[in-house]
Amino acid sequence: MRVTKGAKIATGTALLALGVAACGGGSGGSGGGGDNPRAANGTVYIRGCEPQTGFVPGNINETCGGTINDFVYSKLVKYNTDTAAPELDEAASIDTTDNTVWTIKLKPGLKWTDGTPVTAKNYVDAWNYTAYSPNAQIGSFWFGDIKGFDKVNTADPDGPDGPKQAPKPETDKMSGLEVVDDLTFKVTLNAPVAVFRTKLGYSTFAPLPDAFFKDPKGFASNPVTNGPFKFVKWDHNSQIVVAANADYAGAEKPKVKQIVYKMYKDDDAAYADLVSNNLDFTELIPPSALAGDKWKSDLGDRAIEGQQGTIQTVTFPLYDKEFGGNADFRKAISMAIDRKTITDKIFNKGRVPIDSWVSPIVEGYKAGSCGELCTYDPAKAKEYLAKAKAAGYTPPKEFPIWYNGDSAHKEWVDATANSINQALGSDAGFTVVGKAMPTFAEFRDTITQHKIKGMFRTGWQMDYPHIEDFLNPLYKTGASSNDGLYSNKALDEKLHEADTSTDPAQAIAHYQEAEAMLAQDLPAIPLWSYGLQAGTSKWVTGVKVTPFGELDPLSIAIKEA
């Protein structure tokens, strides 16, 4: 899945496990008779994609890198693979009396893959490194709640494209982090944050070994890790290989010796390998196979279907006067999109139209936050376009929707562009077109460098199932995944009110109020939530897909011949 990457998950979220029948699927040259070719070396093959930045946890906000990082790095907290509820992992305890000062104790005996112990200092050093703005880590925003963040992280006075440089921070260490002993550290926040413990399972909060600081750049391509799997090698744009970590101290151990994450130029090729049993798992079935439920007949009992906490959006570059549009223009675009027809025809109802910026399966979801602006209405779309032009905005003659061409987006992007063009009519004065960049890494680089010219596809895969995760990282001023550089002071204040509320129910109410404010400016257009369509080869068993829409690599096992 190519999207940028809690509480109790809503009833109906799939607990997806599959024991694969020996007779499922065709041979496809992968082996014959009763022999299982995977058994020889204990290796399974999973669909992967090229990470944008590598394997430094604080510099990742997309799923190509994040999916693998989640299992080569262990963190203080992990998310239950059935419910997504937060559970202690490397932490023996995380205690607080006021949601402001937190004392964290690590379990003894934890090791890095270079044999050194995992210590409290590894966590504190990693968090300080990520937060320190001269290090330019994508995840620095996540440490903004910690006391002293403002002393280590300074804002660029004229934005990322301006000639001025951000002033050097006063220090490179946050005052809110204190190492107590080898296994204990204390975190002091600026104000109470009720969801702080829940956040600690997100990849940015992983520790880093001493080896990292000797060569951060080299480490990104050849990391020392502490999770159930250890890094083996990365052949760029081809494969990433990880192996079971024999020193992993967790209760559940890998059931395979090695996983190869194979990269494909398009999802149809990956799907063909899945059908022929040359690929053991993919979490993305292309539209060509969804049509008429072809994938179900192709895969039989190897097909997996369910829900996941992922949504699709389209975002505007608000830093660009030509392509950022104005609020009325963005509203016109949204009301010109026939979400139901697109999800019915392109995804065979495997996606569900949404009128909210939050996944329906997370705590705090409220239907209707986008209101009529997410309803297909060509007449009102034309009215908003007229208001936009009357206010002085003239759209460029060609208005792209950008996407990465190495995944199955062309069909829905083209259908969305056609819907907009037909709804607004030939006299709209501009034409929306789908445009592809070759790879996901190139696409994300262009977005994070704020160089994209036009709308661009965005999505969000939950980091934890709570409304906060769909708002703060995406729409707060300066947030790590605020790709369009949206800024609204009133929204920031409402989000801060929600962040610092000590009553969980009140916090959710404030987050919902903040979400409703997005309809005023419409910086991103909600499109649909993802269902889950995945599949396995006949060579594996026990496969579980998490509520995050990802394979649980600890679940997959090689089927006995």
HUSUL-V409222 format. One record per helix or strand. SS is the DSSP state (a for helix, b for strand). FROM is the first residue (numbers start at 1). TO is the last residue. If there is no record, write none. Layout:
# HUSUL-V409222
((SS,FROM,TO) (SS,FROM,TO))
This chain:
# HUSUL-V409222
((b,4,4) (b,16,18) (a,37,39) (b,43,48) (a,57,59) (a,63,72) (b,77,79) (b,86,88) (b,91,96) (b,101,106) (b,111,111) (b,117,117) (a,120,131) (a,133,135) (a,138,143) (b,146,146) (a,149,152) (b,177,181) (b,184,189) (a,196,199) (a,203,205) (a,210,214) (a,216,219) (b,229,235) (b,239,244) (b,258,263) (a,267,275) (b,281,282) (a,287,302) (b,303,315) (a,321,324) (a,327,335) (a,339,345) (b,351,353) (b,363,363) (a,371,374) (a,378,390) (b,398,404) (a,410,424) (a,426,428) (b,431,437) (a,440,448) (b,455,461) (b,466,466) (a,467,470) (a,472,475) (a,489,499) (a,504,521) (b,524,536) (b,540,541) (b,543,545) (b,551,551) (b,557,558))
